[in-house]
Amino acid sequence: MRVQTSSRGLPGPSGRRAAHVRSAAGLARILDPDVNAVLWARERPASLADAAATSVESGDRQEAEVWLDRPTTLEPLVEPVRDPSLRDALLEDLTMLVSLYAAILDRKHVWVQLGVVTHDMCRKLHTDNVPVRLLCTYDGPGTDWVPDEDVRRENLGRVDVDLDEANRSVLRRPDAIRRTRPGEVLLLKGEAWPGNAGLGAVHRSPPIEGTGARRLLLKVDTAPCGC
């Protein structure tokens, strides 16, 4: 399977499409009934790259429960970054993304996880049983996802073949998998979104186990973060 870093954004067999946006405001496209993935293909500032590299070296993984209508801080998540200016840059970006996510979904309470990943997590192509999940890989290989037009949903969750064959059978084309770049923001609509059962955005963790690669991954959910 070949991996690409862009999407055509065509409607899939289910009528769902991926939206490719150029600003933070565009992330609200995830609310469109025919959209199940939104990619904000932003450039990663140098300060974020340096902060992420420092955090990756620490190997830490932190989780926070955030109430937007109460005094809450995300500072514990960025403690591994010792340089004050880099730490502030990462904290500012985290705060912005968490606030955006909460505003788009009209939530006062969200769960935030920021951590270093060295294993494959969820290597099988799958959908999540969540309303909407935000993912941003600050450093290392990004999240793999598949536009709906390239998905064979009838093959999701196969257990009659090995993992690699199961993944291949989900794809309509060998090069259908897209991968986010460091700093890009991906919103994925899951199975728990009203009216979206059976239509969640298909994705996986990049296969990195045994390669020495490390990822600094931000994950924001409306409930405690899972895979």
C-alpha positions as CSV (number, residue, x, y, z in Angstrom):
1,M,0.0,0.0,0.0
2,R,1.2,3.5,-0.9
3,V,0.6,6.5,1.3
4,Q,-0.2,10.0,0.0
5,T,-0.5,13.4,1.8
6,S,-3.5,14.9,0.0
7,S,-7.1,14.2,-0.8
8,R,-9.3,14.8,-3.8
9,G,-12.4,15.4,-1.5
10,L,-14.8,13.6,-3.8
11,P,-18.1,12.2,-2.4
12,G,-17.9,8.5,-1.6
13,P,-20.4,5.8,-2.2
14,S,-22.2,6.9,1.0
15,G,-22.3,10.5,-0.1
16,R,-19.7,11.5,2.5
17,R,-16.7,13.6,1.5
18,A,-13.5,14.9,3.0
19,A,-13.1,18.7,3.2
20,H,-9.7,20.3,2.7
21,V,-9.6,23.7,4.4
22,R,-7.1,26.5,4.6
23,S,-8.0,28.1,7.9
24,A,-9.1,27.3,11.4
25,A,-12.6,28.5,10.7
26,G,-12.9,25.9,8.0
27,L,-12.8,23.1,10.6
28,A,-16.5,23.9,11.2
29,R,-17.1,22.0,7.9
30,I,-17.3,18.9,10.0
31,L,-20.8,19.9,10.9
32,D,-21.9,19.5,7.2
33,P,-24.1,16.4,6.9
34,D,-22.2,15.2,3.9
35,V,-18.7,15.6,5.4
36,N,-17.0,13.0,7.6
37,A,-13.4,14.3,7.6
38,V,-11.9,17.8,7.6
39,L,-8.2,18.4,7.0
40,W,-6.6,21.7,7.9
41,A,-3.4,21.6,5.9
42,R,-1.6,24.2,7.9
43,E,2.2,24.8,8.0
44,R,3.8,23.9,11.2
45,P,5.6,27.0,12.7
46,A,9.3,26.5,13.6
47,S,8.6,27.1,17.3
48,L,6.1,24.2,17.3
49,A,8.5,21.9,15.5
50,D,11.2,22.7,18.1
51,A,8.8,22.3,21.0
52,A,7.5,19.0,19.7
53,A,11.0,17.6,19.2
54,T,11.8,18.5,22.8
55,S,8.6,16.8,24.1
56,V,9.2,13.7,22.0
57,E,12.6,13.3,23.7
58,S,10.9,13.2,27.1
59,G,8.7,10.2,26.2
60,D,5.9,11.5,28.4
61,R,2.2,11.0,27.9
62,Q,-0.4,13.3,29.6
63,E,-4.1,13.5,29.7
64,A,-6.4,16.3,30.9
65,E,-10.1,16.7,31.5
66,V,-11.0,20.3,30.4
67,W,-14.0,22.3,31.5
68,L,-14.2,25.3,29.3
69,D,-16.5,27.2,31.7
70,R,-14.2,26.8,34.7
71,P,-10.6,27.9,35.4
72,T,-8.7,25.2,33.6
73,T,-5.1,25.0,32.4
74,L,-3.4,22.8,29.9
75,E,0.0,23.7,31.3
76,P,0.7,20.2,32.8
77,L,0.6,18.8,29.2
78,V,3.5,20.9,28.1
79,E,5.7,20.5,31.2
80,P,8.3,18.3,29.4
81,V,9.2,21.3,27.2
82,R,11.8,23.1,29.4
83,D,12.4,26.1,27.2
84,P,9.8,28.7,28.3
85,S,9.3,30.3,24.8
86,L,8.9,26.9,23.2
87,R,6.6,25.7,26.0
88,D,4.5,28.8,25.6
89,A,4.2,28.3,21.8
90,L,3.0,24.7,22.3
91,L,0.6,25.7,25.0
92,E,-0.9,28.5,22.9
93,D,-1.5,26.1,20.0
94,L,-3.0,23.5,22.3
95,T,-5.3,26.0,23.8
96,M,-6.4,27.3,20.4
97,L,-7.2,23.8,19.0
98,V,-9.0,22.7,22.2
99,S,-11.1,25.9,22.2
100,L,-11.9,25.5,18.5
101,Y,-13.0,21.9,19.0
102,A,-15.2,22.8,21.9
103,A,-16.7,25.8,20.1
104,I,-17.5,23.8,16.9
105,L,-19.2,21.0,18.9
106,D,-20.7,23.4,21.4
107,R,-19.1,21.6,24.3
108,K,-18.1,22.9,27.7
109,H,-16.3,19.7,28.7
110,V,-13.7,17.8,26.6
111,W,-10.9,15.4,27.1
112,V,-7.4,16.1,25.9
113,Q,-4.4,13.8,25.5
114,L,-0.9,14.8,24.4
115,G,1.7,12.1,24.4
116,V,4.6,10.4,22.8
117,V,3.7,7.3,20.8
118,T,6.3,4.7,19.8
119,H,4.0,1.8,18.9
120,D,1.3,1.1,16.3
121,M,-1.8,1.8,18.6
122,C,-4.7,1.0,16.1
123,R,-2.9,-0.3,13.0
124,K,-6.1,-1.8,11.4
125,L,-8.2,0.5,9.3
126,H,-11.3,1.3,11.3
127,T,-13.9,3.9,12.4
128,D,-14.3,5.3,15.9
129,N,-17.4,5.1,18.1
130,V,-17.2,8.8,18.9
131,P,-19.0,11.9,17.6
132,V,-15.9,13.8,16.4
133,R,-12.3,13.4,17.2
134,L,-9.5,15.9,16.6
135,L,-6.0,14.7,15.8
136,C,-2.8,16.6,15.3
137,T,0.6,15.0,15.1
138,Y,3.1,17.6,16.1
139,D,6.1,15.5,15.3
140,G,6.7,12.2,13.5
141,P,4.4,10.2,11.1
142,G,0.9,11.6,11.0
143,T,-2.4,9.7,11.1
144,D,-3.4,7.6,8.1
145,W,-6.9,8.1,6.8
146,V,-8.9,7.1,3.7
147,P,-11.3,9.3,1.8
148,D,-14.8,7.8,1.7
149,E,-14.7,7.4,-2.1
150,D,-11.8,4.9,-1.7
151,V,-13.4,2.8,1.1
152,R,-15.0,-0.6,0.8
153,R,-17.0,-0.5,4.0
154,E,-18.2,-4.1,3.7
155,N,-14.6,-5.2,4.4
156,L,-14.1,-3.2,7.6
157,G,-13.4,-5.4,10.6
158,R,-12.5,-8.6,8.7
159,V,-11.0,-11.3,10.9
160,D,-10.8,-14.1,8.3
161,V,-7.4,-12.8,6.9
162,D,-4.3,-11.3,8.4
163,L,-4.1,-7.6,9.3
164,D,-2.3,-6.5,6.1
165,E,-4.7,-8.3,3.8
166,A,-7.7,-6.9,5.9
167,N,-6.4,-3.4,5.3
168,R,-5.8,-3.9,1.6
169,S,-9.3,-5.3,1.2
170,V,-10.8,-2.0,2.6
171,L,-9.1,0.1,-0.1
172,R,-10.5,0.6,-3.6
173,R,-7.1,1.6,-4.8
174,P,-3.6,0.6,-3.5
175,D,-2.6,4.3,-3.0
176,A,-5.8,5.4,-1.3
177,I,-4.3,6.0,2.1
178,R,-3.5,9.6,3.0
179,R,-1.2,10.7,5.8
180,T,-1.3,14.0,7.7
181,R,1.9,16.0,7.9
182,P,3.3,17.3,11.2
183,G,1.2,20.2,12.5
184,E,-1.9,19.5,10.3
185,V,-5.2,19.2,12.0
186,L,-7.6,16.4,11.2
187,L,-11.2,16.1,12.4
188,L,-12.8,12.7,12.0
189,K,-16.6,12.2,12.3
190,G,-17.3,8.9,14.1
191,E,-20.1,6.4,14.3
192,A,-21.7,8.1,17.3
193,W,-22.4,11.3,15.4
194,P,-26.2,11.5,14.9
195,G,-27.1,9.9,11.6
196,N,-23.6,8.7,11.0
197,A,-23.8,5.1,12.1
198,G,-22.0,2.9,9.6
199,L,-20.4,6.0,7.9
200,G,-17.5,7.0,10.2
201,A,-14.3,8.3,8.8
202,V,-11.9,5.4,8.1
203,H,-8.3,5.7,9.5
204,R,-5.5,4.0,11.4
205,S,-2.3,4.8,13.3
206,P,0.8,4.7,11.0
207,P,2.7,1.5,11.4
208,I,5.9,2.6,13.2
209,E,6.6,-0.1,15.7
210,G,10.2,-1.4,15.4
211,T,11.2,1.5,13.2
212,G,12.5,3.8,15.9
213,A,10.0,6.5,14.9
214,R,8.3,8.5,17.6
215,R,5.2,10.6,17.4
216,L,3.9,13.5,19.5
217,L,0.2,13.1,19.1
218,L,-2.6,15.4,20.3
219,K,-6.1,13.8,20.6
220,V,-9.2,15.7,21.7
221,D,-12.5,13.9,22.4
222,T,-15.9,14.6,24.0
223,A,-15.3,11.7,26.4
224,P,-12.2,9.9,27.8
225,C,-9.8,9.2,24.9
226,G,-9.6,5.6,23.6
227,C,-7.7,4.2,20.6
